[in-house]
Amino acid sequence: MPTGLEQIATIKSQTLARIAEVTAEPKPSYRIDGQEVAWADYLARLQRTVAWCNRQLAAHAPGEVRSQGCT
C-alpha cells in the first residue's frame, strides 16, 4: 500500500497530466441544459491541487540545518 506521500505524488502527477491535456486543446466555457462548464475555473482548480501537493510534499521533505560552533 502506498504511503501518504506517495499518494500525494501520484495525485500531483495525474493532475499535471490533466493540465497538459486541458491546455493542449483549450475549450470555451459553456452552459447546456442548466449545467455550466467553465474551463478556466477547472484549470484553476487543477493548478490549486498541484500547489497543495507541492506544499504537502515540501512540508515532509528532509531539511538541512546549518550551525556554526564557537571556538
C-alpha positions, 0 to 999 in steps of 0.5 A, a space after each residue: 500500500 502506498 504511503 501518504 506521500 506517495 499518494 500525494 505524488 501520484 495525485 500531483 502527477 495525474 493532475 499535471 497530466 490533466 493540465 497538459 491535456 486541458 491546455 493542449 486543446 483549450 475549450 470555451 466555457 459553456 452552459 447546456 441544459 442548466 449545467 455550466 462548464 467553465 474551463 478556466 475555473 477547472 484549470 484553476 482548480 487543477 493548478 490549486 491541487 498541484 500547489 497543495 501537493 507541492 506544499 504537502 510534499 515540501 512540508 515532509 521533505 528532509 531539511 538541512 540545518 546549518 550551525 556554526 560552533 564557537 571556538 
